[in-house]
């Protein structure tokens, strides 16, 4: 089993999680035919491939903007449990956890929403609405905010 966690850009806590119990290849990128879809301008359509090799995994960079591990650009490296990769220099961070123990470290709120292929949850707002005033609402009058003439 391999678990991928999209990390919050500031707090470095998981905001979205994908669990893959049986796959031998997992693709990450902007294209909707990837198992992990990330909507970011710096992420390539096919940015990273995780491939099972024997009893372990390896990371293969496919993106033009690169993939970074510990601040160093990589092309192909073995996965170490807990590794955090960054897609492009300024892109999203993904933590890679191996085995069942990965799930015990996740907050309950994340566990209750995780799924095998979470394509239905956009990472960016898809609709923006402007708040509108209630036309039947009475105006708020603040007598303490009176202006004085000088």
Secondary structure as the mmCIF struct_conf table of DSSP 4:
data_model
#
loop_
_struct_conf.conf_type_id
_struct_conf.id
_struct_conf.beg_label_comp_id
_struct_conf.beg_label_asym_id
_struct_conf.beg_label_seq_id
_struct_conf.end_label_comp_id
_struct_conf.end_label_asym_id
_struct_conf.end_label_seq_id
STRN STRN1 UNK A 2 UNK A 7
HELX_LH_PP_P HELX_LH_PP_P1 UNK A 8 UNK A 8
TURN_TY1_P TURN_TY1_P1 UNK A 9 UNK A 11
STRN STRN2 UNK A 14 UNK A 20
BEND BEND1 UNK A 21 UNK A 22
BEND BEND2 UNK A 24 UNK A 24
STRN STRN3 UNK A 25 UNK A 29
BEND BEND3 UNK A 30 UNK A 31
TURN_TY1_P TURN_TY1_P2 UNK A 32 UNK A 33
BEND BEND4 UNK A 34 UNK A 35
STRN STRN4 UNK A 36 UNK A 37
TURN_TY1_P TURN_TY1_P3 UNK A 41 UNK A 42
BEND BEND5 UNK A 43 UNK A 43
TURN_TY1_P TURN_TY1_P4 UNK A 45 UNK A 46
STRN STRN5 UNK A 48 UNK A 53
TURN_TY1_P TURN_TY1_P5 UNK A 54 UNK A 55
STRN STRN6 UNK A 56 UNK A 61
TURN_TY1_P TURN_TY1_P6 UNK A 64 UNK A 65
STRN STRN7 UNK A 67 UNK A 69
TURN_TY1_P TURN_TY1_P7 UNK A 70 UNK A 71
STRN STRN8 UNK A 72 UNK A 74
BEND BEND6 UNK A 75 UNK A 75
STRN STRN9 UNK A 76 UNK A 78
TURN_TY1_P TURN_TY1_P8 UNK A 81 UNK A 82
STRN STRN10 UNK A 84 UNK A 87
BEND BEND7 UNK A 88 UNK A 88
TURN_TY1_P TURN_TY1_P9 UNK A 89 UNK A 90
BEND BEND8 UNK A 91 UNK A 91
STRN STRN11 UNK A 93 UNK A 98
BEND BEND9 UNK A 99 UNK A 99
TURN_TY1_P TURN_TY1_P10 UNK A 100 UNK A 100
HELX_RH_AL_P HELX_RH_AL_P1 UNK A 101 UNK A 104
TURN_TY1_P TURN_TY1_P11 UNK A 105 UNK A 105
BEND BEND10 UNK A 106 UNK A 106
HELX_RH_AL_P HELX_RH_AL_P2 UNK A 108 UNK A 111
TURN_TY1_P TURN_TY1_P12 UNK A 112 UNK A 113
STRN STRN12 UNK A 115 UNK A 115
BEND BEND11 UNK A 116 UNK A 117
BEND BEND12 UNK A 120 UNK A 121
BEND BEND13 UNK A 123 UNK A 124
BEND BEND14 UNK A 126 UNK A 126
TURN_TY1_P TURN_TY1_P13 UNK A 135 UNK A 136
HELX_LH_PP_P HELX_LH_PP_P2 UNK A 137 UNK A 140
HELX_RH_3T_P HELX_RH_3T_P1 UNK A 143 UNK A 145
#
